[in-house]
Amino acid sequence: MTPTASVLGLAEERLSTADKAGRKLAVRRLNALDKLRLLKAAGPVLSENQAWLGVAMLAASVVEIDGVPVPMPATEQQIEGLVGRLGDPGLDAVASALTTPDDASEAAAGNLPGTPT
């Protein structure tokens, strides 16, 4: 596999999780273009609201709910609709799915095998 294919594969990697409501969620990390489009959908005022934008990014990371595809939201109303659909249980599950892999890699970053921690 080429380095480019490897990077693209990671960008499209889907993670599976389930929320406390029992829904199966498929999520993926947003790429630069996804983030740019989300900022455009949010508009100039909401794009500067970090709390709102953080929740919007979690919701926009969802690509399937119970096997049904979820399109990327393109308007403020679609973002809010998806956040409402996911609710706290869905957003918590998405946040957990997206943060777990990074924690392990950050702990090992810069450490060669055999280096004491």
C-alpha positions as CSV (number, residue, x, y, z in Angstrom):
1,M,0.0,0.0,0.0
2,T,1.3,3.4,-0.9
3,P,1.7,6.2,1.7
4,T,-1.1,8.1,0.0
5,A,-3.5,5.2,0.0
6,S,-2.7,4.6,3.6
7,V,-3.5,8.2,4.6
8,L,-6.7,8.2,2.6
9,G,-7.7,4.9,4.1
10,L,-7.3,6.3,7.6
11,A,-9.3,9.4,6.6
12,E,-12.2,7.3,5.5
13,E,-12.0,4.8,8.4
14,R,-15.3,4.2,10.0
15,L,-15.6,3.5,13.6
16,S,-18.6,1.6,15.1
17,T,-20.2,2.4,18.4
18,A,-23.5,2.1,20.2
19,D,-25.1,4.7,22.4
20,K,-27.0,4.1,25.7
21,A,-30.3,4.2,23.7
22,G,-29.1,1.0,21.9
23,R,-28.6,2.6,18.5
24,K,-25.7,1.4,16.4
25,L,-23.7,4.4,15.1
26,A,-21.0,4.5,12.4
27,V,-18.8,7.5,12.6
28,R,-15.7,8.9,10.9
29,R,-13.3,11.6,11.5
30,L,-14.0,14.8,9.6
31,N,-11.4,15.8,7.0
32,A,-10.4,19.4,6.1
33,L,-13.1,19.7,3.4
34,D,-15.8,18.4,5.8
35,K,-14.8,21.0,8.4
36,L,-14.8,23.8,5.8
37,R,-18.3,22.8,4.7
38,L,-19.5,22.6,8.2
39,L,-18.2,26.1,9.0
40,K,-20.0,27.3,5.9
41,A,-23.2,25.7,7.0
42,A,-22.9,27.2,10.5
43,G,-22.4,30.7,9.2
44,P,-20.1,33.4,10.4
45,V,-21.6,33.9,13.9
46,L,-21.9,30.2,14.9
47,S,-18.5,29.3,13.4
48,E,-16.9,31.4,16.1
49,N,-19.0,29.8,18.9
50,Q,-16.6,27.0,20.0
51,A,-19.1,25.1,22.1
52,W,-21.7,25.0,19.4
53,L,-19.2,24.1,16.8
54,G,-17.8,21.2,18.9
55,V,-21.3,19.7,19.2
56,A,-21.9,20.2,15.5
57,M,-18.6,18.5,14.6
58,L,-19.6,15.5,16.7
59,A,-23.0,15.2,15.0
60,A,-21.5,15.7,11.5
61,S,-19.1,12.8,12.2
62,V,-22.1,10.3,12.2
63,V,-22.5,8.6,8.8
64,E,-25.0,5.9,9.8
65,I,-27.6,5.3,12.5
66,D,-28.8,1.7,12.8
67,G,-27.5,1.0,9.3
68,V,-29.3,3.9,7.7
69,P,-27.0,6.4,6.0
70,V,-26.9,9.9,7.4
71,P,-26.0,12.7,5.0
72,M,-23.5,15.4,6.0
73,P,-25.6,18.4,7.2
74,A,-25.4,21.4,4.9
75,T,-27.4,24.0,6.8
76,E,-27.7,25.2,10.3
77,Q,-31.2,23.6,10.5
78,Q,-29.8,20.2,9.4
79,I,-27.0,20.4,12.0
80,E,-29.5,21.2,14.7
81,G,-31.9,18.4,13.5
82,L,-29.1,15.8,13.6
83,V,-28.0,17.0,17.1
84,G,-31.6,16.7,18.2
85,R,-31.9,13.2,16.7
86,L,-28.7,12.0,18.4
87,G,-29.3,13.6,21.7
88,D,-26.9,13.3,24.6
89,P,-26.6,9.5,24.4
90,G,-25.6,9.6,20.7
91,L,-23.2,12.6,21.1
92,D,-21.5,10.9,24.1
93,A,-21.0,7.7,22.1
94,V,-19.6,9.6,19.2
95,A,-17.2,11.6,21.4
96,S,-16.0,8.3,23.0
97,A,-15.5,6.6,19.7
98,L,-13.5,9.5,18.2
99,T,-11.2,10.1,21.3
100,T,-10.3,6.6,22.4
101,P,-7.7,5.8,19.6
102,D,-5.9,9.1,20.0
103,D,-5.3,8.6,23.7
104,A,-3.2,5.6,23.1
105,S,-1.2,7.1,20.3
106,E,-0.5,10.3,22.3
107,A,0.8,8.3,25.2
108,A,3.3,6.6,22.9
109,A,4.2,9.6,20.8
110,G,7.9,10.1,20.5
111,N,8.8,7.1,22.5
112,L,11.0,4.4,20.9
113,P,10.4,0.8,21.9
114,G,12.1,0.1,25.2
115,T,12.2,3.7,26.3
116,P,11.2,4.0,30.0
117,T,8.0,6.1,30.5
